Amino acid sequence: MKRVFFSGRFTPSCQGYISVAAGAVCISFASLFVKESPMPPAIVAFYRLLFGGVVLVAVAVIRGERLLPPLPLLWIMAAAAFCFSGDLISWHECIVRLGPGFATIISNFQVFFLALWGVFMLGEHLSAGHKIAMPVAVAGLMMLLETKPGALSPQVIAGLALGIVSALLYTAYILVLRRSQSAAGKLPATANMGIISLLSMFMIGVYCLARGDSFVIPDLRGLGLLVLLCVGCQAMGWVLLSSGLPRMPASRAGLIMLIQPALSFIWDILFYNRPTGAVGYAGAAVTLAAIGFGLGSGQKKNAQTPYHRQGHVQAGREQ
């Protein structure tokens, strides 16, 4: 303790915890800025990827990283971009329908979808923790709705469906992204993410053109929200997370990253007066606890293994 708090500097481990927590706080505002934007959700996703992709590619160029992938890898990166673009569109639409808090919580169900992928596609055994956490998380989600399933409005049902689709697509994105980083001729991580971001931007742009959405940023407020989203949330949050995650065990990192959906839920209540009673608060707590339990389950053997050396991905959303 003295070494951490009284030596005049933090230990690398403590710095990792602080960095991941700060990154999660930054990202927690992302859904708020999407909700506040005067532009359609898909257009917000387009500019988010445009700004983020340009910054990542610029960093890769400055570092002298290779940007041109071989054709087989390009197809893998395009598949990752397709999943990521669909995830962002679904998540942004879910935010508009259900609010920042609920949309962020339900989208974190990718933790369980990744576990199920391991069971059905890789022959892994579902841990006791996951078997308990999955039904508990669903029960908590129903409590958070504070209404009977049969009484849900069409908008809420559509929002729930979009949230589940977002979690599924994010699961697919994580799996394909990992494949892109293990394929022959792989690009460095920053260049890889930059190219995938720009490919995703192109796909969302085609989707927006087909819908007839306008790409015009209507006013300075809209531009300011985009800057806050892309620089404050995505870029700064990504840098903080990427610098802190390798310094700590994966299970602990995942639990700390639950700050993001928890704060998104709090922002929803504070800024949008989300009607939430005792049952709703209990449901949010139960769902977040179940997701956290799912993040920590099945990792006892690797509990002290640094995050970047884990063979699988279970962290929360880094968007």
Residue frames relative to the residue before (quaternion, step in Angstrom):
aa qw qx qy qz dx dy dz
M 1.0000 0.0000 0.0000 0.0000 0.00 0.00 0.00
K 0.6527 0.5119 -0.3258 0.4536 3.58 0.95 -0.91
R 0.6357 0.5448 -0.3363 0.4313 3.54 1.01 -0.81
V 0.6935 0.4847 -0.2777 0.4550 3.56 1.01 -0.81
F 0.8373 0.2837 -0.1060 0.4552 3.54 0.69 -1.09
F 0.7864 0.3431 -0.1830 0.4799 3.61 1.13 -0.41
S 0.5685 0.6052 -0.3915 0.3965 3.58 1.22 0.06
G 0.5741 -0.6081 0.3708 0.4039 3.56 1.28 -0.01
R 0.7805 0.1602 -0.1263 0.5909 3.59 1.26 0.03
F 0.4904 -0.6516 0.4979 0.2951 3.55 -1.28 0.44
T 0.4996 -0.6133 0.5097 0.3383 3.57 -1.18 0.54
P 0.6553 -0.5066 0.3650 0.4251 3.64 -1.17 0.39
S 0.6388 0.5302 -0.3327 0.4473 3.60 0.99 -0.78
C 0.6665 0.4897 -0.2951 0.4784 3.56 0.93 -0.92
Q 0.6213 0.5380 -0.3358 0.4602 3.59 1.02 -0.76
G 0.6257 0.5415 -0.3318 0.4531 3.58 1.07 -0.76
Y 0.6571 0.5053 -0.3086 0.4665 3.58 0.92 -0.88
I 0.6654 0.4983 -0.3056 0.4642 3.56 0.92 -0.91
S 0.6579 0.5260 -0.3073 0.4427 3.59 0.95 -0.90
V 0.6753 0.4809 -0.2962 0.4743 3.60 0.90 -0.92
A 0.6464 0.5135 -0.3235 0.4625 3.59 0.96 -0.82
A 0.6617 0.4977 -0.3070 0.4692 3.59 0.95 -0.87
G 0.6356 0.5252 -0.3265 0.4622 3.59 1.02 -0.77
A 0.6502 0.5133 -0.3129 0.4646 3.58 0.99 -0.83
V 0.6224 0.5269 -0.3354 0.4717 3.60 1.07 -0.75
C 0.6413 0.5246 -0.3251 0.4558 3.61 0.92 -0.89
I 0.7082 0.4696 -0.2676 0.4543 3.57 0.82 -1.01
S 0.5717 0.6154 -0.3862 0.3811 3.61 1.11 -0.55
F 0.6579 0.5088 -0.3139 0.4580 3.60 1.18 -0.49
A 0.4589 0.7164 -0.4437 0.2816 3.62 1.20 -0.30
S 0.6914 0.4715 -0.2940 0.4617 3.60 0.79 -0.97
L 0.6000 0.5619 -0.3565 0.4442 3.58 1.13 -0.62
F 0.6855 0.4737 -0.2857 0.4734 3.60 0.90 -0.89
V 0.6064 0.5326 -0.3545 0.4722 3.60 1.11 -0.63
K 0.6550 0.5188 -0.3012 0.4594 3.57 0.95 -0.92
E 0.7150 0.4698 -0.2516 0.4526 3.58 0.96 -0.90
S 0.5476 0.6541 -0.4009 0.3341 3.59 1.12 -0.52
P 0.4208 -0.7096 0.5045 0.2546 3.61 -0.99 0.80
M 0.6225 0.5536 -0.3342 0.4407 3.60 1.26 -0.12
P 0.6326 -0.5208 0.3924 0.4178 3.62 -1.18 0.39
P 0.6408 -0.5673 0.3527 0.3783 3.60 -1.06 0.69
A 0.6690 0.5020 -0.3136 0.4494 3.61 0.94 -0.83
I 0.6279 0.5226 -0.3354 0.4692 3.60 1.08 -0.68
V 0.6082 0.5366 -0.3442 0.4729 3.57 1.05 -0.73
A 0.6492 0.5081 -0.3112 0.4729 3.58 0.97 -0.86
F 0.6138 0.5591 -0.3417 0.4404 3.60 1.03 -0.80
Y 0.7247 0.4251 -0.2549 0.4787 3.59 0.74 -1.04
R 0.5804 0.5803 -0.3691 0.4361 3.58 1.11 -0.63
L 0.7087 0.4366 -0.2514 0.4939 3.56 0.94 -0.92
L 0.5962 0.5616 -0.3607 0.4462 3.60 1.09 -0.65
F 0.7073 0.4466 -0.2672 0.4783 3.58 0.74 -1.06
G 0.6830 0.4944 -0.2918 0.4516 3.57 0.87 -0.96
G 0.6670 0.5142 -0.2999 0.4480 3.57 0.95 -0.88
V 0.6462 0.5182 -0.3184 0.4610 3.57 0.97 -0.85
V 0.6512 0.5139 -0.3138 0.4620 3.58 0.96 -0.88
L 0.6750 0.4972 -0.2987 0.4561 3.60 0.89 -0.93
V 0.6585 0.4918 -0.3120 0.4766 3.59 0.94 -0.85
A 0.6289 0.5308 -0.3385 0.4563 3.60 1.00 -0.77
V 0.6429 0.5091 -0.3198 0.4746 3.58 0.98 -0.84
A 0.6468 0.5228 -0.3174 0.4557 3.59 0.99 -0.88
V 0.6429 0.5159 -0.3201 0.4670 3.60 1.01 -0.80
I 0.6444 0.5219 -0.3161 0.4608 3.58 0.94 -0.91
R 0.6977 0.4589 -0.2636 0.4829 3.57 1.04 -0.79
G 0.4610 -0.6970 0.4368 0.3328 3.57 1.27 -0.19
E 0.3542 0.7545 -0.4840 0.2667 3.59 1.18 0.52
R 0.5299 -0.6207 0.4811 0.3200 3.56 -1.19 0.63
L 0.2189 -0.8177 0.5261 0.0820 3.59 -0.90 0.96
L 0.6874 0.4741 -0.2856 0.4703 3.61 1.17 -0.43
P 0.1918 -0.8016 0.5555 0.1100 3.62 -0.47 1.14
P 0.5555 -0.5556 0.4686 0.4039 3.62 -1.18 0.33
L 0.6841 -0.5339 0.3073 0.3906 3.58 -1.15 0.62
P 0.6530 0.4998 -0.3559 0.4440 3.69 0.80 -0.77
L 0.6595 0.4932 -0.3101 0.4750 3.59 1.01 -0.78
L 0.6063 0.5676 -0.3571 0.4274 3.58 1.04 -0.72
W 0.6340 0.5216 -0.3288 0.4668 3.59 1.04 -0.75
I 0.6372 0.5119 -0.3262 0.4749 3.58 1.02 -0.77
M 0.6591 0.5030 -0.3034 0.4696 3.58 0.97 -0.87
A 0.6270 0.5274 -0.3314 0.4680 3.59 1.08 -0.71
A 0.6297 0.5188 -0.3308 0.4743 3.60 1.06 -0.74
A 0.6388 0.5113 -0.3222 0.4762 3.58 1.01 -0.79
A 0.6486 0.5202 -0.3096 0.4614 3.57 1.01 -0.85
F 0.6240 0.5372 -0.3384 0.4555 3.59 1.02 -0.78
C 0.6736 0.4854 -0.2928 0.4742 3.59 0.91 -0.93
F 0.6744 0.5045 -0.2984 0.4490 3.59 0.93 -0.89
S 0.6558 0.5022 -0.3210 0.4634 3.58 0.96 -0.82
G 0.6527 0.5017 -0.3128 0.4737 3.59 0.98 -0.78
D 0.6233 0.5408 -0.3282 0.4597 3.56 1.06 -0.78
L 0.6911 0.4822 -0.2930 0.4516 3.59 0.81 -0.96
I 0.6350 0.5180 -0.3352 0.4649 3.60 0.95 -0.84
S 0.6795 0.4929 -0.2922 0.4582 3.59 0.85 -0.99
W 0.6793 0.4956 -0.2978 0.4520 3.57 0.89 -0.93
H 0.6586 0.5014 -0.3152 0.4642 3.61 0.91 -0.85
E 0.6495 0.4970 -0.3169 0.4804 3.60 1.00 -0.78
C 0.6246 0.5349 -0.3288 0.4644 3.58 1.08 -0.74
I 0.6195 0.5481 -0.3374 0.4495 3.59 1.02 -0.80
V 0.6615 0.5142 -0.3040 0.4534 3.57 0.93 -0.92
R 0.7320 0.4447 -0.2401 0.4569 3.61 0.97 -0.85
L 0.8129 0.2774 -0.1177 0.4984 3.59 0.92 -0.88
G 0.5475 -0.5983 0.4154 0.4120 3.58 1.20 -0.32
P 0.6725 -0.5422 0.3315 0.3792 3.59 -1.18 0.56
G 0.6902 0.5193 -0.2960 0.4079 3.58 0.84 -0.95
F 0.7118 0.4514 -0.2627 0.4698 3.55 0.71 -1.10
A 0.6514 0.5304 -0.3204 0.4379 3.59 0.93 -0.88
T 0.6739 0.4916 -0.3011 0.4621 3.58 0.97 -0.83
I 0.6434 0.5238 -0.3274 0.4522 3.58 1.00 -0.80
I 0.7030 0.4628 -0.2871 0.4574 3.61 0.78 -0.98
S 0.6416 0.5294 -0.3421 0.4370 3.60 1.01 -0.67
N 0.6154 0.5516 -0.3489 0.4419 3.60 1.19 -0.40
F 0.4355 0.6881 -0.4615 0.3519 3.58 1.26 0.14
Q 0.4277 0.6965 -0.4663 0.3383 3.59 1.25 -0.03
V 0.5052 0.6398 -0.4164 0.4025 3.59 1.22 -0.41
F 0.7219 0.4343 -0.2423 0.4813 3.56 0.91 -0.95
F 0.6294 0.5347 -0.3418 0.4484 3.58 1.04 -0.70
L 0.6152 0.5297 -0.3421 0.4731 3.59 1.10 -0.66
A 0.6438 0.5157 -0.3193 0.4664 3.57 1.03 -0.81
L 0.6605 0.5016 -0.3074 0.4664 3.59 0.97 -0.84
W 0.5922 0.5525 -0.3597 0.4633 3.59 1.08 -0.69
G 0.6552 0.5203 -0.3098 0.4517 3.56 0.92 -0.88
V 0.6608 0.5114 -0.3038 0.4577 3.58 1.05 -0.79
F 0.7920 0.3705 -0.1818 0.4498 3.56 0.65 -1.14
M 0.7676 0.3624 -0.1978 0.4902 3.60 1.04 -0.65
L 0.7780 0.3183 -0.1682 0.5149 3.60 1.10 -0.61
G 0.4765 -0.7065 0.4188 0.3137 3.56 1.28 0.00
E 0.3858 0.7194 -0.4947 0.2982 3.57 1.17 0.47
H 0.4417 -0.6709 0.5251 0.2811 3.57 -1.26 0.37
L 0.4342 -0.6910 0.5165 0.2591 3.56 -0.90 0.97
S 0.4180 -0.7212 0.4929 0.2496 3.57 -0.73 1.03
A 0.6369 -0.5225 0.4007 0.4010 3.57 -1.25 0.43
G 0.6177 0.5635 -0.3378 0.4322 3.57 1.08 -0.74
H 0.6681 0.4854 -0.3011 0.4768 3.58 0.95 -0.85
K 0.6306 0.5417 -0.3383 0.4410 3.59 0.99 -0.79
I 0.6791 0.4542 -0.2835 0.5022 3.57 1.10 -0.68
A 0.6953 0.5263 -0.2873 0.3963 3.57 0.86 -1.02
M 0.6335 0.5755 -0.3484 0.3824 3.61 0.94 -0.82
P 0.7264 0.4000 -0.2782 0.4848 3.66 0.63 -0.95
V 0.6102 0.5492 -0.3558 0.4466 3.59 1.10 -0.66
A 0.6461 0.5200 -0.3184 0.4590 3.60 0.99 -0.81
V 0.6466 0.5044 -0.3187 0.4754 3.59 0.97 -0.82
A 0.6426 0.5159 -0.3204 0.4673 3.59 0.97 -0.86
G 0.6498 0.5144 -0.3117 0.4648 3.58 1.00 -0.83
L 0.6283 0.5371 -0.3308 0.4553 3.57 1.06 -0.75
M 0.6477 0.5050 -0.3138 0.4765 3.58 1.02 -0.80
M 0.6249 0.5212 -0.3326 0.4767 3.58 1.08 -0.71
L 0.6381 0.5440 -0.3213 0.4400 3.56 1.02 -0.82
L 0.6292 0.5357 -0.3282 0.4576 3.58 1.12 -0.66
E 0.1879 -0.8347 0.4933 0.1566 3.57 1.24 -0.58
T 0.6981 0.3598 -0.3020 0.5404 3.55 1.00 0.85
K 0.5751 -0.5819 0.4387 0.3718 3.56 -1.21 0.42
P 0.6189 -0.5772 0.3751 0.3783 3.62 -1.02 0.76
G 0.6769 0.5108 -0.3031 0.4347 3.61 0.97 -0.78
A 0.6958 0.4726 -0.2687 0.4694 3.58 1.23 -0.39
L 0.4244 0.7201 -0.4588 0.3013 3.57 1.26 0.13
S 0.4558 -0.6794 0.5056 0.2738 3.58 -1.03 0.82
P 0.6485 -0.5182 0.3751 0.4125 3.62 -1.19 0.42
Q 0.6346 0.5327 -0.3414 0.4438 3.61 1.03 -0.73
V 0.6614 0.4936 -0.3094 0.4725 3.59 0.97 -0.83
I 0.6365 0.5248 -0.3265 0.4615 3.59 0.98 -0.83
A 0.6530 0.4995 -0.3090 0.4781 3.58 0.98 -0.88
G 0.6474 0.5231 -0.3171 0.4547 3.58 1.00 -0.80
L 0.6381 0.5216 -0.3197 0.4675 3.57 1.01 -0.84
A 0.6518 0.5163 -0.3091 0.4616 3.58 0.96 -0.92
L 0.6610 0.5029 -0.3030 0.4673 3.58 0.97 -0.86
G 0.6362 0.5346 -0.3241 0.4522 3.57 1.05 -0.75
I 0.6578 0.4919 -0.3016 0.4841 3.57 1.00 -0.86
V 0.6300 0.5216 -0.3276 0.4730 3.60 0.99 -0.84
S 0.6372 0.5308 -0.3242 0.4551 3.57 0.97 -0.85
A 0.6680 0.4957 -0.3009 0.4663 3.59 0.90 -0.90
L 0.6476 0.5154 -0.3159 0.4639 3.60 1.01 -0.80
L 0.6859 0.4768 -0.2852 0.4700 3.57 0.91 -0.92
Y 0.6319 0.5160 -0.3410 0.4670 3.58 1.06 -0.66
T 0.5913 0.5519 -0.3504 0.4722 3.56 1.13 -0.67
A 0.6702 0.4879 -0.2928 0.4766 3.56 0.89 -0.96
Y 0.6270 0.5463 -0.3303 0.4464 3.58 1.01 -0.82
I 0.6523 0.5150 -0.3181 0.4562 3.59 0.89 -0.91
L 0.6792 0.5018 -0.2921 0.4489 3.57 0.91 -0.95
V 0.6903 0.4560 -0.2828 0.4854 3.59 0.91 -0.88
L 0.6043 0.5532 -0.3513 0.4531 3.59 1.09 -0.70
R 0.6355 0.5135 -0.3224 0.4780 3.57 1.00 -0.80
R 0.6323 0.5276 -0.3295 0.4618 3.57 1.02 -0.79
S 0.6512 0.5220 -0.3238 0.4456 3.60 0.98 -0.78
Q 0.7078 0.4492 -0.2594 0.4795 3.58 1.16 -0.54
S 0.7030 0.3894 -0.2800 0.5251 3.56 1.30 0.15
A 0.5078 0.6598 -0.4128 0.3693 3.58 1.31 -0.03
A 0.6327 -0.5227 0.4093 0.3987 3.54 -1.28 0.38
G 0.8215 0.2077 -0.1712 0.5026 3.56 -0.95 0.87
K 0.2453 0.8128 -0.5018 0.1657 3.58 1.22 0.39
L 0.4310 -0.6761 0.5386 0.2590 3.55 -1.22 0.64
P 0.6072 -0.5046 0.4391 0.4289 3.60 -1.24 0.28
A 0.6875 -0.5390 0.2968 0.3858 3.58 -1.14 0.71
T 0.6829 0.4891 -0.3081 0.4467 3.62 0.83 -0.92
A 0.6599 0.4897 -0.3055 0.4810 3.59 0.92 -0.88
N 0.6261 0.5507 -0.3287 0.4434 3.58 0.99 -0.84
M 0.6973 0.4600 -0.2691 0.4793 3.58 0.86 -1.00
G 0.6339 0.5419 -0.3362 0.4375 3.59 1.03 -0.73
I 0.6773 0.4779 -0.2906 0.4779 3.58 0.90 -0.92
I 0.6471 0.5077 -0.3228 0.4683 3.60 0.95 -0.83
S 0.6316 0.5311 -0.3345 0.4551 3.61 1.00 -0.77
L 0.6920 0.4650 -0.2866 0.4719 3.60 0.92 -0.87
L 0.6117 0.5208 -0.3493 0.4822 3.60 1.09 -0.62
S 0.6396 0.5146 -0.3170 0.4749 3.59 1.01 -0.80
M 0.6244 0.5419 -0.3291 0.4562 3.57 1.03 -0.83
F 0.6467 0.5218 -0.3139 0.4594 3.58 0.96 -0.89
M 0.6707 0.5010 -0.2997 0.4576 3.59 0.91 -0.90
I 0.6586 0.4820 -0.3119 0.4865 3.58 0.98 -0.81
G 0.6096 0.5563 -0.3496 0.4436 3.58 1.07 -0.69
V 0.6374 0.5098 -0.3191 0.4816 3.59 1.00 -0.82
Y 0.6349 0.5319 -0.3152 0.4633 3.59 1.00 -0.87
C 0.6778 0.4898 -0.2907 0.4650 3.60 0.92 -0.91
L 0.6305 0.5230 -0.3330 0.4670 3.60 1.03 -0.75
A 0.6481 0.5202 -0.3155 0.4581 3.56 1.00 -0.82
R 0.6864 0.4660 -0.2695 0.4890 3.57 1.12 -0.69
G 0.4406 -0.6993 0.4520 0.3354 3.57 1.20 -0.41
D 0.3407 0.7473 -0.5024 0.2704 3.61 1.18 0.48
S 0.4214 -0.6932 0.5276 0.2521 3.55 -1.14 0.69
F 0.3389 -0.7481 0.5400 0.1842 3.56 -1.01 0.87
V 0.4500 0.7011 -0.4436 0.3304 3.59 1.28 0.02
I 0.3106 -0.7019 0.6085 0.2016 3.56 -0.98 0.92
P 0.3903 -0.8085 0.3820 0.2191 3.60 -0.23 1.26
D 0.8192 -0.0404 0.0782 0.5667 3.62 0.95 -0.75
L 0.7126 -0.4447 0.3305 0.4303 3.55 -1.35 0.08
R 0.6010 0.5602 -0.3635 0.4392 3.57 1.09 -0.65
G 0.6538 0.5111 -0.3064 0.4663 3.56 0.97 -0.87
L 0.6489 0.5076 -0.3080 0.4758 3.56 1.03 -0.83
G 0.6526 0.5268 -0.3112 0.4470 3.56 0.97 -0.86
L 0.6437 0.5129 -0.3190 0.4699 3.58 1.01 -0.79
L 0.6349 0.5199 -0.3289 0.4674 3.58 1.04 -0.75
V 0.6445 0.5127 -0.3226 0.4665 3.59 0.97 -0.85
L 0.6526 0.5081 -0.3137 0.4664 3.59 0.93 -0.88
L 0.6585 0.5156 -0.3031 0.4569 3.57 0.99 -0.88
C 0.7526 0.4232 -0.2234 0.4522 3.57 0.78 -1.06
V 0.7450 0.3813 -0.2165 0.5028 3.58 0.95 -0.89
G 0.7408 0.4380 -0.2382 0.4501 3.56 0.73 -1.09
C 0.7617 0.3569 -0.1945 0.5046 3.58 0.92 -0.89
Q 0.7815 0.3783 -0.2147 0.4472 3.54 0.45 -1.21
A 0.7368 0.4171 -0.2538 0.4678 3.60 0.66 -1.08
M 0.7158 0.4402 -0.2691 0.4706 3.59 0.69 -1.07
G 0.6500 0.5158 -0.3196 0.4575 3.57 0.96 -0.87
W 0.6528 0.5172 -0.3108 0.4580 3.59 0.97 -0.87
V 0.6561 0.5078 -0.3148 0.4611 3.60 0.94 -0.86
L 0.6689 0.5015 -0.3027 0.4577 3.59 0.89 -0.91
L 0.6720 0.4895 -0.3011 0.4670 3.58 0.92 -0.89
S 0.6884 0.4971 -0.2928 0.4396 3.57 0.84 -0.98
S 0.6795 0.4667 -0.2980 0.4814 3.59 1.11 -0.55
G 0.7304 0.4474 -0.2452 0.4541 3.58 1.09 -0.62
L 0.6065 0.6143 -0.3564 0.3574 3.59 1.01 -0.77
P 0.6810 0.4951 -0.3311 0.4260 3.66 0.82 -0.77
R 0.6649 0.5348 -0.3021 0.4250 3.61 1.19 -0.34
M 0.7681 0.3201 -0.1706 0.5277 3.60 1.22 0.01
P 0.6203 -0.5396 0.4066 0.3985 3.59 -1.22 0.39
A 0.6029 -0.6023 0.3882 0.3507 3.59 -1.06 0.77
S 0.6560 0.5291 -0.3335 0.4224 3.59 0.89 -0.90
R 0.6804 0.4725 -0.2951 0.4762 3.58 0.93 -0.83
A 0.6168 0.5460 -0.3464 0.4488 3.58 1.02 -0.76
G 0.6590 0.5184 -0.3091 0.4489 3.57 0.92 -0.90
L 0.6629 0.5003 -0.3095 0.4631 3.56 0.97 -0.82
I 0.6477 0.5071 -0.3264 0.4657 3.60 0.97 -0.79
M 0.6590 0.5240 -0.3125 0.4399 3.57 1.04 -0.76
L 0.4939 0.6295 -0.4409 0.4066 3.60 1.26 -0.04
I 0.4282 0.6749 -0.4650 0.3808 3.58 1.31 -0.08
Q 0.6247 0.5796 -0.3427 0.3954 3.60 1.01 -0.82
P 0.7435 0.3699 -0.2682 0.4884 3.67 0.55 -0.96
A 0.6015 0.5624 -0.3685 0.4313 3.60 1.08 -0.63
L 0.6952 0.4558 -0.2751 0.4829 3.58 0.89 -0.93
S 0.5956 0.5569 -0.3665 0.4483 3.61 1.06 -0.69
F 0.6446 0.5088 -0.3124 0.4776 3.57 1.03 -0.79
I 0.6514 0.5068 -0.3134 0.4697 3.59 1.00 -0.82
W 0.6361 0.5162 -0.3340 0.4661 3.61 0.96 -0.83
D 0.6157 0.5573 -0.3426 0.4392 3.60 1.01 -0.80
I 0.6843 0.4722 -0.2802 0.4798 3.58 0.97 -0.87
L 0.7026 0.4919 -0.2732 0.4356 3.58 0.86 -0.97
F 0.7931 0.3517 -0.1641 0.4694 3.58 0.82 -1.01
Y 0.7897 0.2858 -0.1509 0.5215 3.60 1.11 -0.55
N 0.4004 -0.7478 0.4531 0.2742 3.56 1.31 0.24
R 0.0844 0.8211 -0.5561 0.0976 3.56 0.92 0.89
P 0.3840 -0.7344 0.5037 0.2439 3.62 -0.63 1.06
T 0.1460 0.7946 -0.5663 0.1630 3.54 -0.39 1.24
G 0.1811 -0.7919 0.5779 0.0779 3.54 -0.73 1.12
A 0.7775 -0.3313 0.2464 0.4743 3.54 -1.32 -0.21
V 0.6453 0.5184 -0.3232 0.4586 3.59 1.00 -0.82
G 0.6545 0.5214 -0.3107 0.4508 3.58 0.99 -0.83
Y 0.6452 0.5063 -0.3159 0.4770 3.58 0.96 -0.85
A 0.6485 0.5087 -0.3138 0.4714 3.56 0.97 -0.87
G 0.6442 0.5295 -0.3177 0.4514 3.59 1.01 -0.82
A 0.6401 0.5151 -0.3227 0.4699 3.58 1.00 -0.82
A 0.6626 0.5068 -0.3030 0.4608 3.57 0.95 -0.91
V 0.6602 0.5094 -0.3051 0.4599 3.58 0.97 -0.90
T 0.6683 0.5075 -0.3040 0.4511 3.59 0.91 -0.92
L 0.6731 0.4887 -0.2966 0.4692 3.56 0.89 -0.93
A 0.6394 0.5191 -0.3257 0.4644 3.58 1.01 -0.80
A 0.6546 0.5119 -0.3108 0.4614 3.59 0.99 -0.84
I 0.6379 0.5072 -0.3258 0.4792 3.59 1.00 -0.81
G 0.6540 0.5100 -0.3080 0.4661 3.57 0.98 -0.84
F 0.6350 0.5193 -0.3199 0.4742 3.55 1.06 -0.80
G 0.6491 0.5159 -0.3048 0.4687 3.55 1.06 -0.81
L 0.6255 0.5389 -0.3335 0.4552 3.58 1.08 -0.72
G 0.7408 0.4247 -0.2299 0.4668 3.55 0.97 -0.85
S 0.5762 0.6215 -0.3747 0.3760 3.59 1.20 -0.40
G 0.8169 0.2717 -0.1987 0.4684 3.53 -1.15 0.65
Q 0.6662 0.5003 -0.3052 0.4613 3.58 1.24 0.21
K 0.3098 0.7869 -0.4931 0.2041 3.60 1.23 0.28
K 0.6511 0.5208 -0.3227 0.4480 3.56 0.99 -0.80
N 0.7666 0.3279 -0.1662 0.5264 3.55 1.14 -0.69
A 0.2473 0.8343 -0.4768 0.1246 3.56 1.27 0.30
Q 0.7664 0.3248 -0.1958 0.5184 3.58 1.06 -0.61
T 0.4576 0.6808 -0.4543 0.3474 3.58 1.24 0.27
P 0.5024 -0.6511 0.4605 0.3340 3.62 -0.77 0.91
Y 0.6580 -0.5754 0.3385 0.3484 3.51 -1.12 0.83
H 0.7151 0.4764 -0.2815 0.4272 3.58 0.81 -0.93
R 0.6755 0.4740 -0.3113 0.4712 3.61 1.23 -0.16
Q 0.4523 0.6767 -0.4661 0.3468 3.58 1.25 0.02
G 0.4428 -0.7174 0.4763 0.2501 3.57 -1.06 0.75
H 0.7582 0.2590 -0.1821 0.5700 3.58 1.22 0.03
V 0.3914 -0.7102 0.5394 0.2270 3.55 -1.29 0.28
Q 0.0632 0.8124 -0.5772 0.0535 3.58 -0.76 1.00
A 0.4274 0.7251 -0.4610 0.2813 3.58 1.18 0.09
G 0.6069 -0.5541 0.4253 0.3791 3.53 -1.30 0.29
R 0.7296 -0.4324 0.3013 0.4357 3.52 -1.30 0.02
E 0.1923 -0.7731 0.5957 0.1025 3.54 -1.01 0.87
Q 0.4078 0.7243 -0.4648 0.3050 3.54 0.81 0.96
